[in-house]
Amino acid sequence: DIEAVMLDDFDEHANHLGIKGIGELGAGGTGAAVANALYNATGVRVRDFPITLQKLLPGLEQLG
């Protein structure tokens, strides 16, 4: 069960209806999941975003 909490304070960052979305919370782990998938597939750990081919290739060359 999810409890809805109503606040009476005005938030100047909310939209014109006074509503703020929280849908972005689920996207937080996406980058880490992609980075781990690339590591599992290639053996190369890239720790800087965005992950590009230019960041991946040097590690692949080191693996031989």
Phi and psi restraints in degrees (range 20) as a CNS / XPLOR table:
assign (resid 1 and name C) (resid 2 and name N)
       (resid 2 and name CA) (resid 2 and name C) 1.0 -112.3 20.0 2
assign (resid 2 and name N) (resid 2 and name CA)
       (resid 2 and name C) (resid 3 and name N) 1.0 128.0 20.0 2
assign (resid 2 and name C) (resid 3 and name N)
       (resid 3 and name CA) (resid 3 and name C) 1.0 -92.8 20.0 2
assign (resid 3 and name N) (resid 3 and name CA)
       (resid 3 and name C) (resid 4 and name N) 1.0 126.6 20.0 2
assign (resid 3 and name C) (resid 4 and name N)
       (resid 4 and name CA) (resid 4 and name C) 1.0 -89.2 20.0 2
assign (resid 4 and name N) (resid 4 and name CA)
       (resid 4 and name C) (resid 5 and name N) 1.0 129.3 20.0 2
assign (resid 4 and name C) (resid 5 and name N)
       (resid 5 and name CA) (resid 5 and name C) 1.0 -113.8 20.0 2
assign (resid 5 and name N) (resid 5 and name CA)
       (resid 5 and name C) (resid 6 and name N) 1.0 123.3 20.0 2
assign (resid 5 and name C) (resid 6 and name N)
       (resid 6 and name CA) (resid 6 and name C) 1.0 -98.1 20.0 2
assign (resid 6 and name N) (resid 6 and name CA)
       (resid 6 and name C) (resid 7 and name N) 1.0 130.6 20.0 2
assign (resid 6 and name C) (resid 7 and name N)
       (resid 7 and name CA) (resid 7 and name C) 1.0 -111.0 20.0 2
assign (resid 7 and name N) (resid 7 and name CA)
       (resid 7 and name C) (resid 8 and name N) 1.0 139.0 20.0 2
assign (resid 7 and name C) (resid 8 and name N)
       (resid 8 and name CA) (resid 8 and name C) 1.0 -88.1 20.0 2
assign (resid 8 and name N) (resid 8 and name CA)
       (resid 8 and name C) (resid 9 and name N) 1.0 -10.7 20.0 2
assign (resid 8 and name C) (resid 9 and name N)
       (resid 9 and name CA) (resid 9 and name C) 1.0 -73.9 20.0 2
assign (resid 9 and name N) (resid 9 and name CA)
       (resid 9 and name C) (resid 10 and name N) 1.0 149.5 20.0 2
assign (resid 9 and name C) (resid 10 and name N)
       (resid 10 and name CA) (resid 10 and name C) 1.0 -86.7 20.0 2
assign (resid 10 and name N) (resid 10 and name CA)
       (resid 10 and name C) (resid 11 and name N) 1.0 136.3 20.0 2
assign (resid 10 and name C) (resid 11 and name N)
       (resid 11 and name CA) (resid 11 and name C) 1.0 -116.1 20.0 2
assign (resid 11 and name N) (resid 11 and name CA)
       (resid 11 and name C) (resid 12 and name N) 1.0 114.3 20.0 2
assign (resid 11 and name C) (resid 12 and name N)
       (resid 12 and name CA) (resid 12 and name C) 1.0 -70.6 20.0 2
assign (resid 12 and name N) (resid 12 and name CA)
       (resid 12 and name C) (resid 13 and name N) 1.0 -10.5 20.0 2
assign (resid 12 and name C) (resid 13 and name N)
       (resid 13 and name CA) (resid 13 and name C) 1.0 -93.7 20.0 2
assign (resid 13 and name N) (resid 13 and name CA)
       (resid 13 and name C) (resid 14 and name N) 1.0 -5.0 20.0 2
assign (resid 13 and name C) (resid 14 and name N)
       (resid 14 and name CA) (resid 14 and name C) 1.0 -77.3 20.0 2
assign (resid 14 and name N) (resid 14 and name CA)
       (resid 14 and name C) (resid 15 and name N) 1.0 166.1 20.0 2
assign (resid 14 and name C) (resid 15 and name N)
       (resid 15 and name CA) (resid 15 and name C) 1.0 -75.6 20.0 2
assign (resid 15 and name N) (resid 15 and name CA)
       (resid 15 and name C) (resid 16 and name N) 1.0 -175.7 20.0 2
assign (resid 15 and name C) (resid 16 and name N)
       (resid 16 and name CA) (resid 16 and name C) 1.0 -65.1 20.0 2
assign (resid 16 and name N) (resid 16 and name CA)
       (resid 16 and name C) (resid 17 and name N) 1.0 -16.9 20.0 2
assign (resid 16 and name C) (resid 17 and name N)
       (resid 17 and name CA) (resid 17 and name C) 1.0 -90.9 20.0 2
assign (resid 17 and name N) (resid 17 and name CA)
       (resid 17 and name C) (resid 18 and name N) 1.0 -4.5 20.0 2
assign (resid 17 and name C) (resid 18 and name N)
       (resid 18 and name CA) (resid 18 and name C) 1.0 81.6 20.0 2
assign (resid 18 and name N) (resid 18 and name CA)
       (resid 18 and name C) (resid 19 and name N) 1.0 22.2 20.0 2
assign (resid 18 and name C) (resid 19 and name N)
       (resid 19 and name CA) (resid 19 and name C) 1.0 -114.0 20.0 2
assign (resid 19 and name N) (resid 19 and name CA)
       (resid 19 and name C) (resid 20 and name N) 1.0 139.8 20.0 2
assign (resid 19 and name C) (resid 20 and name N)
       (resid 20 and name CA) (resid 20 and name C) 1.0 -120.0 20.0 2
assign (resid 20 and name N) (resid 20 and name CA)
       (resid 20 and name C) (resid 21 and name N) 1.0 136.7 20.0 2
assign (resid 20 and name C) (resid 21 and name N)
       (resid 21 and name CA) (resid 21 and name C) 1.0 -89.0 20.0 2
assign (resid 21 and name N) (resid 21 and name CA)
       (resid 21 and name C) (resid 22 and name N) 1.0 154.6 20.0 2
assign (resid 21 and name C) (resid 22 and name N)
       (resid 22 and name CA) (resid 22 and name C) 1.0 -125.2 20.0 2
assign (resid 22 and name N) (resid 22 and name CA)
       (resid 22 and name C) (resid 23 and name N) 1.0 19.6 20.0 2
assign (resid 22 and name C) (resid 23 and name N)
       (resid 23 and name CA) (resid 23 and name C) 1.0 -64.4 20.0 2
assign (resid 23 and name N) (resid 23 and name CA)
       (resid 23 and name C) (resid 24 and name N) 1.0 -21.0 20.0 2
assign (resid 23 and name C) (resid 24 and name N)
       (resid 24 and name CA) (resid 24 and name C) 1.0 -73.4 20.0 2
assign (resid 24 and name N) (resid 24 and name CA)
       (resid 24 and name C) (resid 25 and name N) 1.0 -15.4 20.0 2
assign (resid 24 and name C) (resid 25 and name N)
       (resid 25 and name CA) (resid 25 and name C) 1.0 -60.0 20.0 2
assign (resid 25 and name N) (resid 25 and name CA)
       (resid 25 and name C) (resid 26 and name N) 1.0 -34.1 20.0 2
assign (resid 25 and name C) (resid 26 and name N)
       (resid 26 and name CA) (resid 26 and name C) 1.0 -73.3 20.0 2
assign (resid 26 and name N) (resid 26 and name CA)
       (resid 26 and name C) (resid 27 and name N) 1.0 -15.5 20.0 2
assign (resid 26 and name C) (resid 27 and name N)
       (resid 27 and name CA) (resid 27 and name C) 1.0 -85.1 20.0 2
assign (resid 27 and name N) (resid 27 and name CA)
       (resid 27 and name C) (resid 28 and name N) 1.0 -6.0 20.0 2
assign (resid 27 and name C) (resid 28 and name N)
       (resid 28 and name CA) (resid 28 and name C) 1.0 -60.6 20.0 2
assign (resid 28 and name N) (resid 28 and name CA)
       (resid 28 and name C) (resid 29 and name N) 1.0 -37.0 20.0 2
assign (resid 28 and name C) (resid 29 and name N)
       (resid 29 and name CA) (resid 29 and name C) 1.0 -91.5 20.0 2
assign (resid 29 and name N) (resid 29 and name CA)
       (resid 29 and name C) (resid 30 and name N) 1.0 0.7 20.0 2
assign (resid 29 and name C) (resid 30 and name N)
       (resid 30 and name CA) (resid 30 and name C) 1.0 -63.0 20.0 2
assign (resid 30 and name N) (resid 30 and name CA)
       (resid 30 and name C) (resid 31 and name N) 1.0 -46.4 20.0 2
assign (resid 30 and name C) (resid 31 and name N)
       (resid 31 and name CA) (resid 31 and name C) 1.0 -61.0 20.0 2
assign (resid 31 and name N) (resid 31 and name CA)
       (resid 31 and name C) (resid 32 and name N) 1.0 -42.3 20.0 2
assign (resid 31 and name C) (resid 32 and name N)
       (resid 32 and name CA) (resid 32 and name C) 1.0 -64.8 20.0 2
assign (resid 32 and name N) (resid 32 and name CA)
       (resid 32 and name C) (resid 33 and name N) 1.0 -38.1 20.0 2
assign (resid 32 and name C) (resid 33 and name N)
       (resid 33 and name CA) (resid 33 and name C) 1.0 -65.4 20.0 2
assign (resid 33 and name N) (resid 33 and name CA)
       (resid 33 and name C) (resid 34 and name N) 1.0 -41.5 20.0 2
assign (resid 33 and name C) (resid 34 and name N)
       (resid 34 and name CA) (resid 34 and name C) 1.0 -65.5 20.0 2
assign (resid 34 and name N) (resid 34 and name CA)
       (resid 34 and name C) (resid 35 and name N) 1.0 -43.5 20.0 2
assign (resid 34 and name C) (resid 35 and name N)
       (resid 35 and name CA) (resid 35 and name C) 1.0 -61.4 20.0 2
assign (resid 35 and name N) (resid 35 and name CA)
       (resid 35 and name C) (resid 36 and name N) 1.0 -41.7 20.0 2
assign (resid 35 and name C) (resid 36 and name N)
       (resid 36 and name CA) (resid 36 and name C) 1.0 -68.2 20.0 2
assign (resid 36 and name N) (resid 36 and name CA)
       (resid 36 and name C) (resid 37 and name N) 1.0 -35.9 20.0 2
assign (resid 36 and name C) (resid 37 and name N)
       (resid 37 and name CA) (resid 37 and name C) 1.0 -64.4 20.0 2
assign (resid 37 and name N) (resid 37 and name CA)
       (resid 37 and name C) (resid 38 and name N) 1.0 -41.2 20.0 2
assign (resid 37 and name C) (resid 38 and name N)
       (resid 38 and name CA) (resid 38 and name C) 1.0 -65.1 20.0 2
assign (resid 38 and name N) (resid 38 and name CA)
       (resid 38 and name C) (resid 39 and name N) 1.0 -40.1 20.0 2
assign (resid 38 and name C) (resid 39 and name N)
       (resid 39 and name CA) (resid 39 and name C) 1.0 -62.8 20.0 2
assign (resid 39 and name N) (resid 39 and name CA)
       (resid 39 and name C) (resid 40 and name N) 1.0 -44.3 20.0 2
assign (resid 39 and name C) (resid 40 and name N)
       (resid 40 and name CA) (resid 40 and name C) 1.0 -64.6 20.0 2
assign (resid 40 and name N) (resid 40 and name CA)
       (resid 40 and name C) (resid 41 and name N) 1.0 -33.4 20.0 2
assign (resid 40 and name C) (resid 41 and name N)
       (resid 41 and name CA) (resid 41 and name C) 1.0 -80.7 20.0 2
assign (resid 41 and name N) (resid 41 and name CA)
       (resid 41 and name C) (resid 42 and name N) 1.0 -32.3 20.0 2
assign (resid 41 and name C) (resid 42 and name N)
       (resid 42 and name CA) (resid 42 and name C) 1.0 -117.0 20.0 2
assign (resid 42 and name N) (resid 42 and name CA)
       (resid 42 and name C) (resid 43 and name N) 1.0 -22.5 20.0 2
assign (resid 42 and name C) (resid 43 and name N)
       (resid 43 and name CA) (resid 43 and name C) 1.0 83.4 20.0 2
assign (resid 43 and name N) (resid 43 and name CA)
       (resid 43 and name C) (resid 44 and name N) 1.0 5.5 20.0 2
assign (resid 43 and name C) (resid 44 and name N)
       (resid 44 and name CA) (resid 44 and name C) 1.0 -108.6 20.0 2
assign (resid 44 and name N) (resid 44 and name CA)
       (resid 44 and name C) (resid 45 and name N) 1.0 126.7 20.0 2
assign (resid 44 and name C) (resid 45 and name N)
       (resid 45 and name CA) (resid 45 and name C) 1.0 -96.1 20.0 2
assign (resid 45 and name N) (resid 45 and name CA)
       (resid 45 and name C) (resid 46 and name N) 1.0 117.6 20.0 2
assign (resid 45 and name C) (resid 46 and name N)
       (resid 46 and name CA) (resid 46 and name C) 1.0 -107.4 20.0 2
assign (resid 46 and name N) (resid 46 and name CA)
       (resid 46 and name C) (resid 47 and name N) 1.0 124.4 20.0 2
assign (resid 46 and name C) (resid 47 and name N)
       (resid 47 and name CA) (resid 47 and name C) 1.0 -109.9 20.0 2
assign (resid 47 and name N) (resid 47 and name CA)
       (resid 47 and name C) (resid 48 and name N) 1.0 2.5 20.0 2
assign (resid 47 and name C) (resid 48 and name N)
       (resid 48 and name CA) (resid 48 and name C) 1.0 -116.0 20.0 2
assign (resid 48 and name N) (resid 48 and name CA)
       (resid 48 and name C) (resid 49 and name N) 1.0 133.8 20.0 2
assign (resid 48 and name C) (resid 49 and name N)
       (resid 49 and name CA) (resid 49 and name C) 1.0 -101.8 20.0 2
assign (resid 49 and name N) (resid 49 and name CA)
       (resid 49 and name C) (resid 50 and name N) 1.0 147.3 20.0 2
assign (resid 49 and name C) (resid 50 and name N)
       (resid 50 and name CA) (resid 50 and name C) 1.0 -75.4 20.0 2
assign (resid 50 and name N) (resid 50 and name CA)
       (resid 50 and name C) (resid 51 and name N) 1.0 149.6 20.0 2
assign (resid 50 and name C) (resid 51 and name N)
       (resid 51 and name CA) (resid 51 and name C) 1.0 -78.4 20.0 2
assign (resid 51 and name N) (resid 51 and name CA)
       (resid 51 and name C) (resid 52 and name N) 1.0 120.4 20.0 2
assign (resid 51 and name C) (resid 52 and name N)
       (resid 52 and name CA) (resid 52 and name C) 1.0 -122.5 20.0 2
assign (resid 52 and name N) (resid 52 and name CA)
       (resid 52 and name C) (resid 53 and name N) 1.0 166.1 20.0 2
assign (resid 52 and name C) (resid 53 and name N)
       (resid 53 and name CA) (resid 53 and name C) 1.0 -62.2 20.0 2
assign (resid 53 and name N) (resid 53 and name CA)
       (resid 53 and name C) (resid 54 and name N) 1.0 -34.8 20.0 2
assign (resid 53 and name C) (resid 54 and name N)
       (resid 54 and name CA) (resid 54 and name C) 1.0 -65.0 20.0 2
assign (resid 54 and name N) (resid 54 and name CA)
       (resid 54 and name C) (resid 55 and name N) 1.0 -26.8 20.0 2
assign (resid 54 and name C) (resid 55 and name N)
       (resid 55 and name CA) (resid 55 and name C) 1.0 -85.3 20.0 2
assign (resid 55 and name N) (resid 55 and name CA)
       (resid 55 and name C) (resid 56 and name N) 1.0 -25.5 20.0 2
assign (resid 55 and name C) (resid 56 and name N)
       (resid 56 and name CA) (resid 56 and name C) 1.0 -85.8 20.0 2
assign (resid 56 and name N) (resid 56 and name CA)
       (resid 56 and name C) (resid 57 and name N) 1.0 -38.2 20.0 2
assign (resid 56 and name C) (resid 57 and name N)
       (resid 57 and name CA) (resid 57 and name C) 1.0 -59.5 20.0 2
assign (resid 57 and name N) (resid 57 and name CA)
       (resid 57 and name C) (resid 58 and name N) 1.0 -43.4 20.0 2
assign (resid 57 and name C) (resid 58 and name N)
       (resid 58 and name CA) (resid 58 and name C) 1.0 -57.6 20.0 2
assign (resid 58 and name N) (resid 58 and name CA)
       (resid 58 and name C) (resid 59 and name N) 1.0 -38.9 20.0 2
assign (resid 58 and name C) (resid 59 and name N)
       (resid 59 and name CA) (resid 59 and name C) 1.0 -67.2 20.0 2
assign (resid 59 and name N) (resid 59 and name CA)
       (resid 59 and name C) (resid 60 and name N) 1.0 -37.3 20.0 2
assign (resid 59 and name C) (resid 60 and name N)
       (resid 60 and name CA) (resid 60 and name C) 1.0 -66.4 20.0 2
assign (resid 60 and name N) (resid 60 and name CA)
       (resid 60 and name C) (resid 61 and name N) 1.0 -38.1 20.0 2
assign (resid 60 and name C) (resid 61 and name N)
       (resid 61 and name CA) (resid 61 and name C) 1.0 -65.7 20.0 2
assign (resid 61 and name N) (resid 61 and name CA)
       (resid 61 and name C) (resid 62 and name N) 1.0 -35.9 20.0 2
assign (resid 61 and name C) (resid 62 and name N)
       (resid 62 and name CA) (resid 62 and name C) 1.0 -67.3 20.0 2
assign (resid 62 and name N) (resid 62 and name CA)
       (resid 62 and name C) (resid 63 and name N) 1.0 -33.0 20.0 2
assign (resid 62 and name C) (resid 63 and name N)
       (resid 63 and name CA) (resid 63 and name C) 1.0 -71.0 20.0 2
assign (resid 63 and name N) (resid 63 and name CA)
       (resid 63 and name C) (resid 64 and name N) 1.0 -22.8 20.0 2
